[in-house]
Amino acid sequence: MREKFDEITQITDDFSKKFLNDEYAEVIRQATAALCRKKNSPLKKGKPLTWACGITHAVGFVNFLADKSEDPYISAADLYKNFGVGQSTGQGKSKG
């Protein structure tokens, strides 16, 4: 799972640097690590890019990332677009 963690966090760290901040990057890393530690980790299946998008979406959703009054802000549609992932894929992985 270490390789999968490294692949996902490279993507999310780059995204966080460009669109979010260091605090988001750290929380996303922690969420990714928690998913990696699960006995039957859902990260075993699927592409790192889609998981990176889903994890970022999930963390962003609970932290009001799509609320225009918050900083940082990014809409869900823009989040998916910047990851190059379709809306249904991004939403599905955020529930994974």
Residue frames as a rotation matrix with the C-alpha (Angstrom) as fourth column:
MET 1
0.565 0.825 0.000 0.00
0.825 -0.565 0.000 0.00
0.000 0.000 -1.000 0.00
ARG 2
0.063 -0.619 -0.783 3.01
0.432 -0.690 0.581 2.28
-0.899 -0.375 0.224 0.38
GLU 3
-0.834 -0.384 0.395 3.31
0.496 -0.208 0.843 2.66
-0.242 0.899 0.364 -3.38
LYS 4
-0.071 0.905 0.419 -0.39
0.862 -0.156 0.482 3.50
0.501 0.396 -0.769 -3.71
PHE 5
0.574 0.213 -0.791 -0.10
0.699 -0.631 0.337 6.04
-0.428 -0.746 -0.511 -0.85
ASP 6
-0.367 -0.826 -0.429 2.89
0.376 -0.553 0.743 7.68
-0.851 0.111 0.514 -2.52
GLU 7
-0.741 0.133 0.658 1.15
0.653 -0.090 0.752 7.87
0.159 0.987 -0.020 -5.90
ILE 8
0.296 0.952 0.084 -2.03
0.863 -0.304 0.405 9.39
0.410 -0.047 -0.911 -4.47
THR 9
0.550 -0.065 -0.833 -0.29
0.597 -0.666 0.446 11.88
-0.584 -0.743 -0.328 -2.19
GLN 10
-0.660 -0.749 0.064 1.98
0.552 -0.424 0.718 13.09
-0.510 0.509 0.693 -4.98
ILE 11
-0.456 0.593 0.664 -1.14
0.675 -0.255 0.692 13.99
0.580 0.764 -0.284 -6.94
THR 12
0.580 0.779 -0.238 -2.96
0.737 -0.378 0.560 15.54
0.346 -0.501 -0.793 -3.98
ASP 13
0.087 -0.629 -0.772 0.10
0.690 -0.521 0.502 17.45
-0.718 -0.577 0.389 -2.78
ASP 14
-0.841 -0.388 0.377 0.47
0.535 -0.484 0.693 19.00
-0.086 0.784 0.614 -6.25
PHE 15
-0.095 0.904 0.416 -3.24
0.662 -0.255 0.704 19.85
0.743 0.343 -0.575 -6.35
SER 16
0.592 0.313 -0.743 -3.13
0.801 -0.334 0.497 21.32
-0.092 -0.889 -0.448 -2.84
LYS 17
-0.373 -0.826 -0.422 -0.10
0.668 -0.555 0.497 23.44
-0.645 -0.097 0.758 -3.71
LYS 18
-0.864 0.029 0.503 -1.89
0.435 -0.463 0.772 24.83
0.255 0.886 0.388 -6.76
PHE 19
-0.262 0.902 0.342 -5.46
0.102 -0.327 0.940 25.24
0.960 0.281 -0.006 -5.49
LEU 20
0.707 0.574 -0.413 -5.61
0.398 0.160 0.903 24.72
0.585 -0.803 -0.115 -1.71
ASN 21
0.426 -0.621 0.658 -3.01
-0.778 -0.623 -0.084 25.06
0.462 -0.476 -0.749 1.06
ASP 22
-0.572 -0.778 -0.261 -0.60
-0.501 0.583 -0.640 23.09
0.650 -0.235 -0.723 3.26
GLU 23
-0.571 0.430 0.699 -3.28
-0.683 0.223 -0.696 22.37
-0.455 -0.875 0.166 5.87
TYR 24
0.576 0.784 -0.232 -5.51
-0.767 0.421 -0.484 20.71
-0.282 0.457 0.844 3.26
ALA 25
0.151 -0.601 -0.785 -2.54
-0.660 0.530 -0.533 18.76
0.736 0.599 -0.316 1.93
GLU 26
-0.807 -0.508 0.301 -1.84
-0.541 0.432 -0.722 17.35
0.237 -0.745 -0.624 5.40
VAL 27
-0.190 0.820 0.540 -5.45
-0.692 0.278 -0.667 16.39
-0.697 -0.500 0.514 6.11
ILE 28
0.649 0.386 -0.656 -5.73
-0.757 0.420 -0.501 14.71
0.082 0.821 0.565 2.71
ARG 29
-0.301 -0.831 -0.468 -2.49
-0.606 0.545 -0.580 12.79
0.737 0.109 -0.667 3.42
GLN 30
-0.771 0.040 0.636 -3.93
-0.582 0.363 -0.728 11.65
-0.260 -0.931 -0.256 6.77
ALA 31
0.308 0.947 0.091 -7.18
-0.744 0.299 -0.598 10.51
-0.593 0.116 0.797 5.12
THR 32
0.447 -0.231 -0.864 -5.21
-0.720 0.481 -0.501 8.63
0.531 0.846 0.049 2.45
ALA 33
-0.663 -0.748 0.015 -3.08
-0.575 0.497 -0.650 6.94
0.479 -0.440 -0.760 5.11
ALA 34
-0.417 0.594 0.688 -6.19
-0.672 0.307 -0.673 5.90
-0.612 -0.743 0.271 7.04
LEU 35
0.652 0.668 -0.359 -7.65
-0.725 0.410 -0.553 4.32
-0.223 0.621 0.752 3.90
CYS 36
0.068 -0.728 -0.683 -4.36
-0.673 0.472 -0.570 2.53
0.737 0.498 -0.458 3.23
ARG 37
-0.771 -0.438 0.462 -4.37
-0.626 0.392 -0.674 1.05
0.114 -0.809 -0.577 6.74
LYS 38
0.237 0.928 0.287 -7.81
-0.922 0.308 -0.233 -0.53
-0.305 -0.210 0.929 6.37
LYS 39
-0.201 -0.301 0.932 -7.66
-0.201 0.944 0.262 -4.32
-0.959 -0.135 -0.251 6.28
ASN 40
-0.064 0.259 0.964 -9.52
0.906 0.420 -0.053 -4.44
-0.419 0.870 -0.261 2.96
SER 41
-0.438 -0.204 -0.875 -8.45
0.085 -0.979 0.186 -1.06
-0.895 0.007 0.447 1.67
PRO 42
0.654 0.725 0.218 -10.65
0.347 -0.032 -0.937 0.28
-0.672 0.688 -0.272 -1.11
LEU 43
0.465 -0.549 -0.694 -7.50
-0.701 -0.707 0.090 1.85
-0.541 0.445 -0.714 -2.58
LYS 44
-0.346 -0.588 0.731 -6.37
-0.026 0.785 0.619 -1.56
-0.938 0.195 -0.287 -3.81
LYS 45
-0.111 0.408 0.906 -8.75
0.948 0.318 -0.028 -1.12
-0.299 0.856 -0.422 -6.74
GLY 46
0.865 0.501 0.033 -8.95
0.477 -0.798 -0.369 1.88
-0.159 0.335 -0.929 -8.99
LYS 47
0.225 -0.771 0.596 -6.60
0.678 -0.315 -0.664 4.48
0.700 0.554 0.452 -10.35
PRO 48
-0.401 -0.472 -0.785 -4.56
0.900 -0.363 -0.241 6.76
-0.172 -0.803 0.570 -8.09
LEU 49
-0.948 0.040 0.316 -5.87
0.078 -0.933 0.351 9.84
0.309 0.358 0.881 -9.93
THR 50
-0.074 0.996 0.057 -9.50
-0.020 -0.059 0.998 8.99
0.997 0.073 0.025 -9.26
TRP 51
0.296 0.115 -0.948 -8.76
0.887 0.335 0.318 8.19
0.354 -0.935 -0.003 -5.62
ALA 52
-0.750 -0.610 -0.256 -6.85
0.659 -0.719 -0.221 11.46
-0.049 -0.334 0.941 -5.27
CYS 53
-0.699 0.574 0.426 -9.88
-0.192 -0.724 0.662 13.32
0.689 0.381 0.616 -6.59
GLY 54
0.228 0.871 -0.434 -12.32
0.239 0.383 0.893 11.39
0.944 -0.307 -0.121 -4.40
ILE 55
-0.003 -0.311 -0.950 -10.32
0.992 0.122 -0.043 11.84
0.129 -0.943 0.308 -1.22
THR 56
-0.937 -0.346 0.039 -9.82
0.344 -0.937 -0.053 15.54
0.055 -0.037 0.998 -1.92
HIS 57
-0.399 0.877 0.270 -13.56
-0.175 -0.361 0.916 15.91
0.900 0.318 0.298 -2.60
ALA 58
0.327 0.541 -0.775 -14.47
0.615 0.501 0.609 14.10
0.718 -0.676 -0.168 0.63
VAL 59
-0.351 -0.541 -0.764 -12.10
0.926 -0.323 -0.196 16.20
-0.141 -0.776 0.615 2.75
GLY 60
-0.964 -0.022 0.265 -13.22
0.108 -0.943 0.315 19.37
0.243 0.332 0.912 0.97
PHE 61
-0.165 0.986 0.008 -16.91
0.166 0.020 0.986 18.55
0.972 0.164 -0.167 1.40
VAL 62
0.410 0.332 -0.849 -16.69
0.843 0.217 0.492 18.26
0.348 -0.918 -0.191 5.20
ASN 63
-0.319 -0.602 -0.732 -14.57
0.786 -0.600 0.150 21.44
-0.529 -0.527 0.665 5.34
PHE 64
0.559 0.731 -0.392 -16.88
0.394 -0.650 -0.650 23.60
-0.730 0.209 -0.651 3.18
LEU 65
-0.518 -0.852 0.076 -14.39
0.422 -0.177 0.889 23.85
-0.744 0.493 0.451 0.31
ALA 66
-0.562 0.370 0.740 -17.23
0.777 -0.069 0.625 24.56
0.282 0.927 -0.249 -2.15
ASP 67
0.510 0.683 -0.523 -18.57
0.815 -0.578 0.040 27.44
-0.275 -0.447 -0.851 -0.02
LYS 68
0.319 -0.374 0.871 -17.72
0.633 -0.599 -0.490 30.70
0.705 0.708 0.046 -1.80
SER 69
0.816 0.015 0.578 -17.38
-0.333 -0.805 0.491 32.50
0.473 -0.594 -0.651 1.53
GLU 70
0.817 -0.548 0.182 -14.52
0.133 0.486 0.864 30.19
-0.561 -0.681 0.470 2.57
ASP 71
0.581 -0.736 -0.346 -10.86
-0.741 -0.303 -0.600 30.44
0.337 0.605 -0.721 1.66
PRO 72
-0.918 -0.249 -0.308 -9.66
-0.294 -0.093 0.951 28.37
-0.266 0.964 0.012 -0.09
TYR 73
0.171 0.982 0.081 -12.66
-0.398 0.144 -0.906 27.82
-0.901 0.123 0.416 -2.34
ILE 74
-0.863 -0.232 -0.448 -13.15
-0.498 0.246 0.831 25.60
-0.083 0.941 -0.328 -5.36
SER 75
0.192 0.980 -0.054 -16.41
-0.965 0.179 -0.190 24.33
-0.176 0.088 0.980 -6.78
ALA 76
0.185 -0.049 0.982 -16.94
-0.155 0.985 0.079 20.60
-0.970 -0.167 0.174 -7.04
ALA 77
0.939 0.211 0.271 -17.16
0.229 0.206 -0.951 20.93
-0.257 0.956 0.145 -10.83
ASP 78
0.655 -0.755 -0.037 -13.81
-0.649 -0.537 -0.539 22.74
0.387 0.377 -0.842 -10.96
LEU 79
0.072 -0.603 0.794 -12.26
-0.786 0.456 0.417 20.20
-0.614 -0.654 -0.442 -8.60
TYR 80
0.492 0.175 0.853 -13.27
0.227 0.920 -0.319 17.34
-0.841 0.350 0.413 -10.91
LYS 81
0.995 -0.080 0.064 -12.18
0.037 -0.299 -0.953 19.28
0.096 0.951 -0.295 -13.99
ASN 82
0.460 -0.877 0.138 -8.73
-0.872 -0.476 -0.114 20.04
0.166 -0.068 -0.984 -12.55
PHE 83
-0.096 -0.447 0.889 -8.21
-0.513 0.788 0.341 16.39
-0.853 -0.423 -0.304 -11.68
GLY 84
-0.577 -0.048 -0.816 -9.44
-0.805 0.203 0.558 15.39
0.139 0.978 -0.155 -15.14
VAL 85
-0.953 0.303 0.018 -12.10
0.280 0.900 -0.334 13.18
-0.118 -0.313 -0.942 -13.58
GLY 86
-0.455 0.867 0.202 -15.80
0.107 -0.171 0.979 13.00
0.884 0.467 -0.015 -14.38
GLN 87
-0.281 0.428 0.859 -18.33
-0.842 -0.539 -0.007 14.15
0.460 -0.726 0.512 -11.79
SER 88
0.755 0.649 -0.098 -19.82
-0.533 0.693 0.485 10.69
0.382 -0.314 0.869 -11.18
THR 89
0.341 -0.729 -0.594 -16.35
0.431 0.682 -0.590 9.16
0.835 -0.055 0.547 -10.77
GLY 90
-0.601 -0.600 0.528 -15.23
-0.118 -0.587 -0.801 11.86
0.790 -0.544 0.282 -8.34
GLN 91
0.021 0.709 0.705 -18.39
-0.939 -0.228 0.258 11.58
0.344 -0.667 0.661 -6.28
GLY 92
0.792 0.311 -0.526 -18.25
-0.219 0.948 0.230 7.80
0.570 -0.067 0.819 -6.26
LYS 93
-0.002 -0.886 -0.463 -14.68
0.494 0.402 -0.771 7.68
0.869 -0.230 0.437 -4.99
SER 94
-0.551 -0.186 0.814 -15.40
-0.483 -0.723 -0.493 10.30
0.680 -0.665 0.309 -2.33
LYS 95
0.428 0.765 0.481 -17.89
-0.883 0.242 0.402 7.84
0.191 -0.597 0.779 -0.83
GLY 96
0.435 -0.313 -0.844 -15.47
-0.160 0.896 -0.415 4.91
0.886 0.316 0.339 -1.17
